[in-house]
Amino acid sequence: MEGSPSDSPDWASLPQAAVLLISQKVKSITDYVRFRAVCSPWRAASFPKPTHLPAQLPWLMMPWCARNTSDDGVRLFYDLWESKMRKLHLPETIGMVCCATACGWLFLVSTKPQKVFLLNPITRTCIDLPFFATPVKYVEEHSDDSPFIHNWNDLYFTFTRLTFSADPTDPECLITLFFKEIQEIVSCHPTDTCWKWLDIRMDPPKQFADATYYNGLFYVLYEEMLLAYDCDKLENRVLYPWGPNIPAGTKFLLEGKSGLYVVVLDDFHEVLMDEVDEDTEECFKQKIDLYHFEEQLKFKKVTDKSNKMLFYGTDNRPYLAACSDDWDSFDGGSVYASCRFKYGGGLEFLFGIHKAKLDDCKFNSICKLDDVGKGPPKCCPSATTMWFQPNFC
């Protein structure tokens, strides 16, 4: 005899302690959002900013045109874990250019109106920052910290890296931008009224390749060395020269669970990340070396890459490293690269993702992102995809 509808369990009436316990078993950020959307009691019994979620597998954020007059604010993110395109309605991004991502935040800039802010697409939290046309404090070893006007123009398109010293909602968080083209670093706190310009120039001049903030220090990567700067005293510099066994090639820094890493790519990296024929299913091999930075041992080559994962955006811009231990049954020891595909005979492009194992780096196409609703995501050649790691913080 079939049970009556009244015999069905009333899930909304579960004790709050049981709901909280169940919510802490959820590991995916999308599943957690779904969990809290079931009913009001479940939403009230679970944390709006959970701390138990592991680092999430990144989404690939598709670019958009900030000057599109018909922009509805819908942004596209490819969820690598569930192999599907996600659409988020983010009206805050209309008219804005996304210049960088870090720790689940987007760095957005607009010149008309003049606006700079951070946005968390998951929580919709916004943090206003000083606009680049405001006076900038110039900070160097013997500076009097006197402010001056610097003509920023379009410098926000030349970011090499965006980093935070803490959760950006913390007033003490140091937000740092690294500019490779002009060889400078700027920083501010969320409550500051202007940026600080930090002098990192070398004598004789040396070109730097990358930089990051890690464990209270700035690390600036040059072709010949790695420099560590004290955040409060820039004159306290520590030099770590390259060993003779580290090969030449494109270098950048990545932060991992177990420390700071230097990644060295061979000279074919630019070809891999450049325009690829639409029918290409396999790219050439590319050598990738990974070195763990240790203050005592200097740079130690990583031989076991089984739990390391790297993610690249287009335009040769590295965005993210991760540990595959965060995701059960997911293929570790891999590198994922976003590539542009030529679309048709004109200057239109669509995007795709290539994957390779870190031990042989033979790239193969795993996804062409042409199923996004209204036709393929055709973009101008300068459009840039970015890896975005969703986060409630």
Secondary structure, 3 states (H helix, E strand, C coil): CCCCHHHCCCHHHCCHHHHHHHHCCCCCHHHHHHHHCCCHHHHHHCCCCCCCCCCCCCEEECCCCCCCCCCCCEEEEEECCCCEEEEEECHHHCCCEEEEEECCEEEEEEECCEEEEEEECCCCEEEEECCCCCCEEEECCCCCCCEECCCCCCHHHHEEEEEECCCCCCCCCCEEEEECCCCEEEEECCCCCCCEEECCCCCCCCCEEEEEEECCEEEEEECCEEEEEECCCCCCEEEEECCCCCCCCEEEEEEECCEEEEEEECCCHHHHHCCECCCCCEEEECCEEEEEEECCCEEEECCCCCCEEEEECCCCCEEEEEEHHHCCCCCCCEEEEEEEEEECCCCEEEEEEEEEECCCCEEEEEEECCCCCCCCCCECCCCCCEEECCCCC
